Amino acid sequence: PPEHATPYVLAALLAIGEMKKISGRECILATAVAHELATRMGSSLILKNSSSVELPDRGVRMSLPIPGFGLCAFGGVASAGRLWGLSAEKIAHAMGIVGYSVPVPMITKFATTVPASIPKYLSAGVLSQGEVLAVISADMGCTGDTEVLEADYGFWRALGCEGGGPGGIRAGLGGGKRGKEKELGEEGAF
């Protein structure tokens, strides 16, 4: 999913950014943060006991379980929430809200169904709507499970993974400058 994060993180931050009339610089930074968090989410998952599905006639080979694109919702919410002006506490609530609305991973079913159906692409829009709704709901005082990524039954467990969570997501943060991102981050509040 991190390789395909853009459709699942960009729409929400663009919608919020348009409403808030953000600058191009803020939009670029928010996009980078959304992609970084989605990638870190994917990298933090421990996919033990996976099996493989091969469909040579369709050019498909995947390892299972596949966490799906739902984990990208957290990157979308973090960036959109920041652009909306949410505090860290409210962003945590927005993540808890979106975590409960993430769709079930269906990519394996999609890849093994002939002919392929269009609903695979519907998911990006539905997930983006959920991200925006979570941000606005948190701003209005709705609370979410602020531990949705943690504990024995956190989000990673719902994806069928053996482990995951904040420790893996935070690993390596602040480990050094990689080009201009650090300078942009110093000006922004991400």
Salt bridges, closest charged atoms under 4 A:
GLU36 OE2 - ARG40 NE 2.78
GLU36 OE1 - ARG178 NH2 3.69
GLU54 OE2 - ARG61 NE 3.24
GLU183 OE2 - LYS177 NZ 3.78
GLU183 OE1 - LYS180 NZ 3.61
GLU187 OE2 - ARG25 NH2 3.44
